Amino acid sequence: MLGEDHSLVNEFPEHLDSIAQLTRSDAAFAKAAQRYDALDKEIRHLELNGAPIEDESMNQLKHDRAVLKDALYRTLVDTS
């Protein structure tokens, strides 16, 4: 679905406490989470505005978001 919010807290609501704690205590996690949410916001913006970029570029953005999401999830699971 176009324009869907895939922010970290929406993707992993069961890990809200861990996300908040890691964001405060783990600089690498905080930086990756910030990058993930920025990518998600950029993708949503592009989708809602007719994606005025090449398909390859959009696919790369989505790939980068997925890679970050996987890494962040692994960290969340490992600290739970």
N, C-alpha and C positions, 0 to 999 in steps of 0.2 A: 504494500500500500504506500502510495506516495505521501511524503511529508510526515510519516510516522515517527514519533519520538522514541529513539533508541538510546536515550541517555542512560548512563550507568545505573542510576537509581531506579529507572523504569525497567531495565533489563534484569536486575537482580534485587528486587524489593526484599527478598528474604535475607539479604546481606547488608541492609541499611546501616546497622550498627558497626559492622566490620568496615564498610566503606568510610564511614565518618572517622573511625578510630585510625585506620591506615592513612587516611588523608592528612590527619594531624601528626602522625608519628613516623611515617615513612615517606621521605622526600621523593624517592623514585616512584613509588605508587602514586603519590599526589600529582607528580608531573605527567605520568602516563594517563591518569584519570582525566586530567585537565586536557590533554591532547585528544583523548578519546571523545570527550564531550564537545570539544571544538570541532572535530571532524564530523560528528553527528549533526551539530548545528549547521555546519557548512553544507552537508549533503541535503538536509531538510530544506534549507534555503534555496539551493539549486533546484531541487525537485519541485518546490512550490512555485518557482519562477520559470518553469519550462526547461530546466537543465540547460542553460546556455553555454555548455561546454561539450567537448567531444565525448562520445560514449566511452572510449578508452580511458580518458581522464576520470570520468565518473566511476568506472569500474575500479580504477586504481584507488580512488578515495574510499570506496566501499571495502576493497580488499584490506587497505591499511586499517580501517576501523575494525574489521573482523579480527585481524591479527592482534591488535591492541586489546580487543574484548576478550579474546582467548587468554592472553597473558594476564590480564587483570583478574579474570575468573580463577585462573590457577592460583594466583596469590591469595584471593579471597578464600578459596577452599583449603589451601595449605595453612592458613592462619585460624581457621574455624575450629 
